[in-house]
Amino acid sequence: VVQLTAMHLKITILVDNQAGQGLAGEHGFALWIEAGTERILFDTGQGSALADNARKLGVGLERADRIVLSHGHYDHTGGIPEATSRAPQAEVYCHPGVVLPRYSIRNGTPKPIQMPRESMTALDKLPAHRLHWVQQPVRLTERVGITGPIPRETGFEDPGGPFYLDAEGKRSDPVTDDLAVWIRTATGLVVCVGCSHAGLVNTLNHVLRLNPDSRIRAVVGGFHLLNASAERVDRTIAGLQSLRPDRVVPCHCTGENAAKKIGAAFGHDALLGQSGMRLQF
């Protein structure tokens, strides 16, 4: 077992559907992660709430060392132009699939949900050494890593919506670009997820495979159970309970019903996320 010295880890929710007092809420997600001396912006929301919320929370986006994108949907990538211009030294990490055309189709009506064009342009303008295409697990530091693509192994998890790569709905979108960030602390792993399109249990199992001598200490982010069946919600909670995390923080796309069930299952160990929330480990 690797003995880790104590490291200060602070996570601030910058953008979420729910907002703390005086902050903007939007259907989107962004986290500010301070792990020792490392500063990571994880996702960027839709773009309208990021800069103002960061300013009000005393978070200097210009200090970001890295920007990590969990996947290529508009509600996680809209703030890329703001983030990359404010932090011209920050290196960006994402799967190549983030720039694919994407649609959600309900009642036969396609809605484009891909990364906004301005965000694609901002990525395109980055010098090559600042843009890292992630297609396998990546270690950013001794303590911080990116999962890379997450194997889909459970029988009950799916991408979580009517997602397609074309407006006609002929090519389903498994959201293969979905990835998560993990941080090792002295008492376990803190896992940050954007939307868990790979499935929350799949994601946590993959993180444990990458860190076989550790345990899940906390998980923060969107669990994408908004449209999930009762069976999927229950099986996800059972999978979470078997991992015995100290803290569960459902955000963004988890859905009110699933968040309530998680709260009932974990009691004081569950916190409903909102912009402005600060978590210290």
Steps between C-alpha positions, in 0.01 A plus 500: 500500500634842402520733800382846399579810697212739567404723209254787505214430258225754445222468243270794421185456292511793257201412281200280576125489437449605863666822615605636836392848604607775261633252243368405156354155437473339156457154354874436500795400712850618591734426791813677625743246647797606715712193570816610676656749258301367202199703377256333265184631336281195440234588240382854423118503512297655219712814519274767646556422871868402515691829515259688726461213747878451510551871572242501780656188652852644487617238249761632256440311176827648372682276749380177338784261417268263314152492354343153482181438299288205611322471161389709205148617589417874490420523873859401590694672221334840441749684722810378314571833320482686832718246680771468234529876450519570874759228561725512191748261665243231592523167319174342383422129534208332323407202285506559121127420491411828675465678164253255340158623384241383755124503539236418754181379331170506689160451333674499163648847551883523487670751729870575439695445825860502373782728605426858382685617189682775695637238737619281212672806351669575834634142517611521138702815572700339783865423424558125469690475831198637690243250369515137614270243340426242770439146373639306794553564874724801569692588816517877536703480824585228750160566662269610218386308194247487217320171438509506122207315335306294754412134427123436496459185707185515713181370346278776641688818397467680166591850370184637662301654218383490136843603370594481131787599271260607222178702486310205349565277802665222299832494690469474876758688707657294782689815615832314482684823582369496859782512757556589866773644722628329815714638782686281750487610863651327801164335575368420156403628156287804429333456160360788292247410229338726241189303402595135553380410151714185531302413815596605850574145618705428185694822564580426864596139424739625231657754738557220753668286232736791432569530876475141627644577844243770580130556573234750392492779757261736320324554168389841375310593183216410267378141526258526202210319660252766389310266266613172659259222593436431868695176458805679364491759780472226764780292346724808472441578867571138594824515300594824675418357843724200438792744452423676832608854410522758779336769286262497200420830327242465220484802266372623163333211313444261789129585512288599798352155556837321491661768720227449763556124494877550534435734792280239668758226443806695619352739757750759621765359262303636201499870407294642214743701289451863400721773361697658782539178699857441622619153597824456694685173540 
